[in-house]
């Protein structure tokens, strides 16, 4: 089941902290949809190291949507195209 958070109004480092907290509380089999005002590049290495995959879509300037799911789970529906070579 999808969980979602909106961190677009938060100042750094709060978006990263909220995303990591949400992932820590994510029930097994669920995934996280994040609304953010920027592409959170520093997050991606952390996600990879934690065993997650992600798909980021820029919907408009300062409007990004990041879908995050466990790497051992298929990509959830409703996400944008994912490059199969990306971790």
N, C-alpha and C positions, 0 to 999 in steps of 0.2 A: 504494500500500500504506500502511496506517496505521502510524504511529510513535506511541509514547505515552510520556509522562513524568508523574511524580507529584511535584508541588512542594508538596503540602499540609503537609509537616512543616518546611518551610524558613521562615526569618525574612526579612523584607524587607531588602534588595532582591534577595535570592537567587532567589525565584521568577521575577521578571522577567528576570534574567540567564540563568537556565537555559532559559526559554522562547525567548529571543532566540538563544542558542547552538544550541538544537535546531533552530530555523528556519534558521539559517545552514548547518547540516549536512544539511538535509532534501533527499533526492534528488528530482529532477524527477519530477512526477506523484504524489508522496506527500503525505500530510497528517498533521497532528499532533493528537493527543488529549491534553489536559492535565487532570489532576486537581488541584484547587486548593481551599483552604479559604475563599476569598473571591472575590467578583466583581472581577477585576482591571481596573477601569475605565481606569486610566492606560495600560494596554496597548493598548486599542482604537484610539486615534488613531495610535499607532505602527504597528499592523498595517495600518491603512488607508493610511498614508503609504508603507509597504513593499510594498503591492500584494497584501495578503491580505484574505480575508473570514473571518468567524468566526460561530459559533453557540454561545451560552452557555446552559447548562441548570443550574438549581439543583435538585439531586436531594434535598437535605436541608439543614438548617441546617449551615453550614460545610462543605458538600460541593458544589462546583461542577465542572462538566465543560465544557471549552471545546474545540470542534473548530475548527481553523484550517487553511485551505487557500488555495492561490494563487487570486487573483481571476479568472484566465483559465481556471480549471478549474471544472467543475460541482461543486455541493455533493456531497461524498462520502456514500454511504449510511450509515445508522445514526445520522445526526444528528437532532436535534429539528427542529421546524418553524423555518424561517427567514423572517423578514419580508423580502420582495423589495425593499422600499424602503430597507432598512438597508444601508449600505456594507459 
